[in-house]
Amino acid sequence: MRILRIVLIGCALSWATCALAVHPSEILPDANKEERARALSAQLRCLVCQNQSIDDSDAPLARDLRVLVRERISAGDSDTAVMDYVVARYGDFVLLKPPFNVSTLALWLSPLLLLALGIWLARSVGRPKNAAEADTQLTQAERDKLDQLLRKDT
Amino acid sequence: MIIEFGHFALILALLVAAFQTVVPAWGARVRDARLMAVAEPAAVSQFFLLLIAFFALMHAYVTSDFSVANVAINSHSTKPLIYKMSGVWGNHEGSMLLWVLILALFGAAVAVFGNNLPSTLKANVLAVQASIAWAFLLFILLTSDPFVRMIPAPADGQGLNPILQDPALSFHPPFLYTGYVGFSIAFSFAIAALIEGRIDAAWARWVRPWTLAAWMFLTIGIAMGSWWAYYELGWGGWWFWDPVENASFMPWLAGTALLHSALVMEKREALKVWTILLAILTFSLSLMGAFIVRSGVLTSVHSFAVDPERGVFILAIMVLFTGGGLALFALRAKDMRIGGLFAPISREGSLVLNNLLLVTATATVLIGTLYPLILEGVTGDKISVGPPFFNMTFGPLMLPLLLALPFGPLLAWKRGDLLAVGQRLMFAAVAALFVVVVIYAVDHRGPWMAPFGIALGVFVMAGAITEWASRIKLGSASREEVVRRAVNLPRSSYGTLLAHFGVGLMVVGIVGTSAYQSERILVMKPGDTVSIAGYDLVFKGAAPNRGPNYREDIARFDVTRGGAPVTTLEPSKRLYDAPPQPTTEAGIYASWAGDLYVVMGDEQQGDGYAVRAYFNPLVRFIWLGTLIMFFGGGISLSDRRLRIGAPMKSRRAHPIAAE
């Protein structure tokens, strides 16, 4: 699928060299801290790329951001503190998971609302539409009688 | 000369499409059989004209006629023949030509195979189909003409992006377009039905094979693209929730919902209004995909295809057909009678649930894809909606869908017994729980949810097997009876079983590789060893090599497992001649357990290379699952009862109910 974009938008240059996004020299000696850095990197957008995280991108700016994240982690920042630090500098645009606020309310709530709407709409599907049709259903007494007849039959 | 001939054929096709839009539709209105009858030869000749145009362009590519601007910009004389041919659709203009060719192919197929269609319906369907072709042909001729000459011709072309010079990619766009464009038939049928104001079970019977065919090709097209991204882009990813991926995924989701709702309509005459709406929406999403990909609105960072004129034109086409279709729907839908009745717990009920979840998922992807654009337009705020959002919203919607999937086919029509079905699925549930226990018992380091995700996939697979066993009465009937039932089970049932089994397998692959991928990134010198997932890789060094149109450095890794040699991996870094562009070729060793995946980086100062090694567990199951889904669709399509023009004929003495 990526292909279409590459064929038509011609952004292959940014892709071709992305194989080694995280460079060995960037990796922190502490495995736990490195793991945290990787997890945070996957949530941060490479600002000069198309919808790529800095963890995937080979762009110099992505590299700078990766190093920045690792610096903050090494300095003892918590995950939230690192994210706040990055957002303070680059804005919400840098977050691949948009924050929950007024302007993204519709985004985050729409799946739930749509599902609720769908359930509300689906509720009447397959049900008789009006009383006339509903009347064709058997009453309990008729059903009992039918059961009796069927049992007698067998 | 051949190019001018192709250009002329393209213009002629536009005129034929205009004729085919107006005359048969008018004929259907005034009930004139002669006017309606022109639709068939028109549809067939429109197809052949576009075939001529297409082969004229391909001829220019194969013979490297650089006096054609499109060829000069996108091809090169030293390119291997297969990539010269696939280069035809490796660019905007050529791919639009392929798009209309497939559109015309579907129209011609309806004309030729739709013998059992009522004449007015057929005339209207072909007229609507031609109107779509007409709009796109006008688009090509006015904004994206592939036959424009470049005088004087350059000595050589600029070449095809090397990253696209790949066998899987050569066939990815035709499959994908066949899927996208195939849904146009469902759209045309829906519009034709609305024009006539008559919709019944027979309509669904005619539409379903076309929808199924389109769905199959879209499935395999998306899978090929994802597979290519996996082995070519070089970091083991296979899905990125990229706007362009989403553009293909939305019609797939809606098309999957359409397949299932059309089933209810065909068997029970219920969900008629909904199915019509879904047919319109599915193709509208295909059109929107074309708009997203070609207008560049969502990919503004890259300027190649950002052409306002083209974007606005496609937007106009999209608004015309989507808006027109929906307006017609709003006018006519209320006249349609509600169909068969059913209880919430029933086969119909399960298919309603399927539609509810799939359509909500489609809408979620749609909103997530377009939201940044809309927000920026309204408030000026720039936000990103990336994979974390889609995983958090799309995933929870798929969970109940997969959980409910095995129940659906086992429930009876009209009124089902959930408890009885639950009992029949005991085996599947036990199998799934067994998997959870085994994973935790053996070794578990991934997220705690992962074993349950894999178990869900196993549940779906075991559910499909359970359904098969219960249809052939395995274990309850005599052996002869079981064999007879297995042989006589309709192909459409086998198709469903296989497709559902494929879904389960795909889920296992997705969860397995997402949760348990391991990775090593390091600098390696010749002689160094790296261990990953039980494999030991010894770096033997790198050597230069010369390919047909590139130079490369090939590295060699001897792979052993517990001391025993397994394979030799040879990842490489290539530099293509034209255009001069570097690519990386991953070294991949595939096994059922997973893929060992090695990528070479740059040579380091002070000797050694940057190396990235991955182990992607169960990753092949993703594509194996989609392949099984594709074949499931194919087997279903080969069922006589589904094929257009095939009358209901009981060839066997004791046919089994096709439930």
Boltz contact constraints between the chains, C-beta under 6 A:
constraints:
  - contact:
      token1: [A, 1]
      token2: [B, 225]
      max_distance: 6.0
  - contact:
      token1: [A, 1]
      token2: [B, 245]
      max_distance: 6.0
  - contact:
      token1: [A, 1]
      token2: [B, 248]
      max_distance: 6.0
  - contact:
      token1: [A, 2]
      token2: [B, 229]
      max_distance: 6.0
  - contact:
      token1: [A, 3]
      token2: [B, 169]
      max_distance: 6.0
  - contact:
      token1: [A, 3]
      token2: [B, 172]
      max_distance: 6.0
  - contact:
      token1: [A, 3]
      token2: [B, 225]
      max_distance: 6.0
  - contact:
      token1: [A, 4]
      token2: [B, 244]
      max_distance: 6.0
  - contact:
      token1: [A, 4]
      token2: [B, 293]
      max_distance: 6.0
  - contact:
      token1: [A, 5]
      token2: [B, 244]
      max_distance: 6.0
  - contact:
      token1: [A, 7]
      token2: [B, 90]
      max_distance: 6.0
  - contact:
      token1: [A, 8]
      token2: [B, 92]
      max_distance: 6.0
  - contact:
      token1: [A, 8]
      token2: [B, 293]
      max_distance: 6.0
  - contact:
      token1: [A, 8]
      token2: [B, 305]
      max_distance: 6.0
  - contact:
      token1: [A, 9]
      token2: [B, 299]
      max_distance: 6.0
  - contact:
      token1: [A, 9]
      token2: [B, 302]
      max_distance: 6.0
  - contact:
      token1: [A, 9]
      token2: [B, 304]
      max_distance: 6.0
  - contact:
      token1: [A, 9]
      token2: [B, 305]
      max_distance: 6.0
  - contact:
      token1: [A, 10]
      token2: [B, 304]
      max_distance: 6.0
  - contact:
      token1: [A, 11]
      token2: [B, 302]
      max_distance: 6.0
  - contact:
      token1: [A, 12]
      token2: [B, 161]
      max_distance: 6.0
  - contact:
      token1: [A, 12]
      token2: [B, 163]
      max_distance: 6.0
  - contact:
      token1: [A, 15]
      token2: [B, 233]
      max_distance: 6.0
  - contact:
      token1: [A, 16]
      token2: [B, 163]
      max_distance: 6.0
  - contact:
      token1: [A, 16]
      token2: [B, 581]
      max_distance: 6.0
  - contact:
      token1: [A, 16]
      token2: [B, 582]
      max_distance: 6.0
  - contact:
      token1: [A, 16]
      token2: [B, 583]
      max_distance: 6.0
  - contact:
      token1: [A, 17]
      token2: [B, 582]
      max_distance: 6.0
  - contact:
      token1: [A, 19]
      token2: [B, 234]
      max_distance: 6.0
  - contact:
      token1: [A, 19]
      token2: [B, 584]
      max_distance: 6.0
  - contact:
      token1: [A, 19]
      token2: [B, 599]
      max_distance: 6.0
  - contact:
      token1: [A, 20]
      token2: [B, 601]
      max_distance: 6.0
  - contact:
      token1: [A, 20]
      token2: [B, 610]
      max_distance: 6.0
  - contact:
      token1: [A, 20]
      token2: [B, 612]
      max_distance: 6.0
  - contact:
      token1: [A, 22]
      token2: [B, 521]
      max_distance: 6.0
  - contact:
      token1: [A, 24]
      token2: [B, 521]
      max_distance: 6.0
  - contact:
      token1: [A, 24]
      token2: [B, 522]
      max_distance: 6.0
  - contact:
      token1: [A, 24]
      token2: [B, 523]
      max_distance: 6.0
  - contact:
      token1: [A, 24]
      token2: [B, 610]
      max_distance: 6.0
  - contact:
      token1: [A, 43]
      token2: [B, 388]
      max_distance: 6.0
  - contact:
      token1: [A, 45]
      token2: [B, 384]
      max_distance: 6.0
  - contact:
      token1: [A, 50]
      token2: [B, 299]
      max_distance: 6.0
  - contact:
      token1: [A, 50]
      token2: [B, 301]
      max_distance: 6.0
  - contact:
      token1: [A, 51]
      token2: [B, 242]
      max_distance: 6.0
  - contact:
      token1: [A, 92]
      token2: [B, 383]
      max_distance: 6.0
  - contact:
      token1: [A, 93]
      token2: [B, 382]
      max_distance: 6.0
  - contact:
      token1: [A, 93]
      token2: [B, 384]
      max_distance: 6.0
  - contact:
      token1: [A, 96]
      token2: [B, 384]
      max_distance: 6.0
  - contact:
      token1: [A, 96]
      token2: [B, 386]
      max_distance: 6.0
  - contact:
      token1: [A, 96]
      token2: [B, 388]
      max_distance: 6.0
  - contact:
      token1: [A, 97]
      token2: [B, 388]
      max_distance: 6.0
  - contact:
      token1: [A, 97]
      token2: [B, 389]
      max_distance: 6.0
  - contact:
      token1: [A, 98]
      token2: [B, 383]
      max_distance: 6.0
  - contact:
      token1: [A, 98]
      token2: [B, 385]
      max_distance: 6.0
  - contact:
      token1: [A, 103]
      token2: [B, 375]
      max_distance: 6.0
  - contact:
      token1: [A, 103]
      token2: [B, 379]
      max_distance: 6.0
  - contact:
      token1: [A, 103]
      token2: [B, 381]
      max_distance: 6.0
  - contact:
      token1: [A, 107]
      token2: [B, 371]
      max_distance: 6.0
  - contact:
      token1: [A, 110]
      token2: [B, 367]
      max_distance: 6.0
  - contact:
      token1: [A, 111]
      token2: [B, 364]
      max_distance: 6.0
  - contact:
      token1: [A, 111]
      token2: [B, 393]
      max_distance: 6.0
  - contact:
      token1: [A, 114]
      token2: [B, 360]
      max_distance: 6.0
  - contact:
      token1: [A, 114]
      token2: [B, 363]
      max_distance: 6.0
  - contact:
      token1: [A, 115]
      token2: [B, 360]
      max_distance: 6.0
  - contact:
      token1: [A, 118]
      token2: [B, 356]
      max_distance: 6.0
  - contact:
      token1: [A, 118]
      token2: [B, 360]
      max_distance: 6.0
  - contact:
      token1: [A, 122]
      token2: [B, 352]
      max_distance: 6.0
  - contact:
      token1: [A, 122]
      token2: [B, 356]
      max_distance: 6.0
  - contact:
      token1: [A, 125]
      token2: [B, 352]
      max_distance: 6.0
  - contact:
      token1: [A, 126]
      token2: [B, 341]
      max_distance: 6.0
  - contact:
      token1: [A, 126]
      token2: [B, 342]
      max_distance: 6.0
  - contact:
      token1: [A, 126]
      token2: [B, 348]
      max_distance: 6.0
  - contact:
      token1: [A, 128]
      token2: [B, 341]
      max_distance: 6.0
  - contact:
      token1: [A, 129]
      token2: [B, 338]
      max_distance: 6.0
